[in-house]
Amino acid sequence: MAEYEKEQFKFPDELEKETPQVEVEVEPMVEIEVIDDRPEEDQKNSTPLPESIVQDIEDDDLEQYSKEAKQRLLQMKKLINDERRAKEQAVREQQEAVRVAQSLVEKTKTLQSRLTEGEKVYVSNAKEGADRQLDLARLAFKEAYDSGDSDRLMEAQEKLT
């Protein structure tokens, strides 16, 4: 077997055991549609081989060529197809995870921009309210000064500070 074929493929559940779990909240409105896009010949016989047969195929020296040879070759072909399907499934799942992550990033950016705009509006409203109160306090101070009323003058001075 070539060196590149010996590389062990790890399924997503095996990778989960090695990597720390990160919880991501997904809104219940997200719908995931599973489409079986395998070729017709792959859909007919899609159950994986038992582990004992897989081990026998991997340990086989192919020294015996008998009436079992055809069955053995068919089993090996099925094993290869099973591994290919598993890898393709893992790639599809990874692509879907990337797509979902990108949509979540876009949604986060949208929410952050809305928050920033809301903060700007809040700050401008607060500033306008403070300016109005300052104008009213100045007007009260001017009226108190013009009338010569010292009590109102003190109140207006307190409002200004």
C-alpha positions as CSV (number, residue, x, y, z in Angstrom):
1,M,0.0,0.0,0.0
2,A,1.4,3.4,-0.9
3,E,2.5,5.7,1.9
4,Y,-0.2,8.3,1.2
5,E,-2.9,5.6,1.5
6,K,-1.8,4.6,5.0
7,E,-2.8,8.0,6.4
8,Q,-5.5,7.5,9.0
9,F,-8.7,9.3,8.4
10,K,-10.4,10.7,11.5
11,F,-14.1,11.0,11.7
12,P,-15.7,14.1,13.2
13,D,-16.6,12.2,16.4
14,E,-13.0,11.2,16.9
15,L,-11.9,14.8,16.4
16,E,-14.3,15.9,19.0
17,K,-12.6,13.7,21.5
18,E,-9.3,15.3,20.8
19,T,-10.4,18.9,20.6
20,P,-12.1,20.9,23.4
21,Q,-15.8,21.4,23.0
22,V,-17.1,24.9,22.0
23,E,-20.7,25.5,22.5
24,V,-22.4,27.6,19.8
25,E,-26.0,28.7,20.1
26,V,-27.9,28.3,16.9
27,E,-31.3,29.8,16.4
28,P,-34.0,27.2,16.0
29,M,-35.1,28.9,12.8
30,V,-32.0,27.5,11.0
31,E,-33.1,24.6,8.8
32,I,-30.6,22.0,7.5
33,E,-31.7,19.9,4.6
34,V,-29.8,16.7,4.0
35,I,-29.5,15.7,0.4
36,D,-28.1,12.4,-0.7
37,D,-25.9,13.4,-3.6
38,R,-24.0,10.1,-3.9
39,P,-24.0,8.4,-7.3
40,E,-26.7,5.8,-7.9
41,E,-24.3,2.8,-7.6
42,D,-23.1,4.1,-4.2
43,Q,-26.6,4.4,-2.9
44,K,-27.5,0.8,-3.6
45,N,-25.0,-0.8,-1.2
46,S,-24.3,1.9,1.3
47,T,-24.0,-0.2,4.5
48,P,-20.4,-0.4,5.8
49,L,-18.6,-3.7,6.0
50,P,-18.3,-5.4,9.3
51,E,-15.1,-4.7,11.2
52,S,-14.0,-8.4,11.0
53,I,-14.1,-8.3,7.2
54,V,-12.3,-4.9,7.1
55,Q,-9.5,-6.3,9.2
56,D,-9.3,-9.4,7.0
57,I,-9.0,-7.3,3.9
58,E,-6.3,-5.1,5.4
59,D,-4.3,-8.1,6.6
60,D,-4.7,-10.1,3.4
61,D,-1.5,-11.2,1.6
62,L,-3.4,-12.1,-1.6
63,E,-1.4,-15.3,-1.8
64,Q,-4.5,-17.4,-2.4
65,Y,-6.4,-17.0,-5.5
66,S,-9.3,-19.3,-5.4
67,K,-13.0,-19.2,-5.9
68,E,-13.1,-16.6,-3.0
69,A,-10.9,-14.2,-5.0
70,K,-13.9,-12.5,-6.7
71,Q,-15.7,-12.1,-3.5
72,R,-12.6,-10.7,-1.8
73,L,-12.1,-8.2,-4.6
74,L,-15.7,-7.1,-4.3
75,Q,-15.2,-6.6,-0.6
76,M,-12.1,-4.6,-1.1
77,K,-13.8,-2.4,-3.7
78,K,-16.6,-1.9,-1.2
79,L,-14.1,-1.0,1.5
80,I,-12.5,1.6,-0.7
81,N,-15.8,3.0,-1.6
82,D,-16.9,3.2,2.0
83,E,-13.7,5.1,3.0
84,R,-14.2,7.4,0.0
85,R,-17.8,8.1,1.0
86,A,-16.8,8.7,4.6
87,K,-14.1,11.2,3.5
88,E,-16.5,13.0,1.2
89,Q,-19.1,13.2,3.9
90,A,-16.6,14.7,6.3
91,V,-15.7,17.3,3.6
92,R,-19.4,18.1,3.1
93,E,-19.9,18.5,6.8
94,Q,-16.9,20.7,7.1
95,Q,-18.1,22.9,4.3
96,E,-21.5,23.2,5.9
97,A,-19.9,24.1,9.2
98,V,-17.9,26.8,7.5
99,R,-21.0,28.1,5.8
100,V,-22.9,28.2,9.1
101,A,-19.9,29.9,10.9
102,Q,-19.7,32.5,8.1
103,S,-23.4,33.3,8.4
104,L,-23.1,33.6,12.1
105,V,-20.2,36.0,11.7
106,E,-22.2,38.1,9.2
107,K,-25.2,38.2,11.6
108,T,-22.8,39.2,14.5
109,K,-21.4,42.1,12.3
110,T,-24.9,43.2,11.5
111,L,-25.9,43.2,15.2
112,Q,-22.7,45.1,16.2
113,S,-23.4,47.8,13.5
114,R,-26.9,48.2,14.8
115,L,-25.6,48.5,18.3
116,T,-23.1,51.1,17.3
117,E,-25.8,53.1,15.5
118,G,-28.1,52.9,18.6
119,E,-25.3,54.1,20.8
120,K,-24.7,57.1,18.5
121,V,-28.4,58.0,18.6
122,Y,-28.4,57.6,22.4
123,V,-25.4,59.8,22.9
124,S,-26.8,62.5,20.6
125,N,-30.1,62.5,22.4
126,A,-28.4,62.7,25.8
127,K,-26.3,65.6,24.5
128,E,-29.3,67.5,23.2
129,G,-31.1,67.0,26.5
130,A,-28.1,68.3,28.4
131,D,-27.9,71.3,26.0
132,R,-31.6,72.1,26.6
133,Q,-31.2,72.0,30.3
134,L,-28.1,74.3,30.1
135,D,-30.0,76.7,28.0
136,L,-32.9,76.7,30.4
137,A,-30.5,77.3,33.4
138,R,-28.9,80.2,31.6
139,L,-32.3,81.7,30.8
140,A,-33.3,81.4,34.4
141,F,-30.0,82.9,35.6
142,K,-30.5,85.9,33.2
143,E,-34.1,86.5,34.4
144,A,-33.0,86.3,38.0
145,Y,-30.1,88.7,37.4
146,D,-32.3,91.1,35.5
147,S,-35.0,91.0,38.2
148,G,-32.4,91.4,41.0
149,D,-33.9,88.4,43.0
150,S,-30.9,86.9,44.9
151,D,-32.7,83.7,45.8
152,R,-33.6,82.9,42.2
153,L,-30.1,84.0,41.2
154,M,-28.6,81.4,43.6
155,E,-31.0,78.6,42.3
156,A,-30.1,79.5,38.7
157,Q,-26.4,79.4,39.6
158,E,-26.7,75.9,41.2
159,K,-28.5,74.7,38.0
160,L,-25.6,76.0,35.9
161,T,-23.0,74.1,37.9
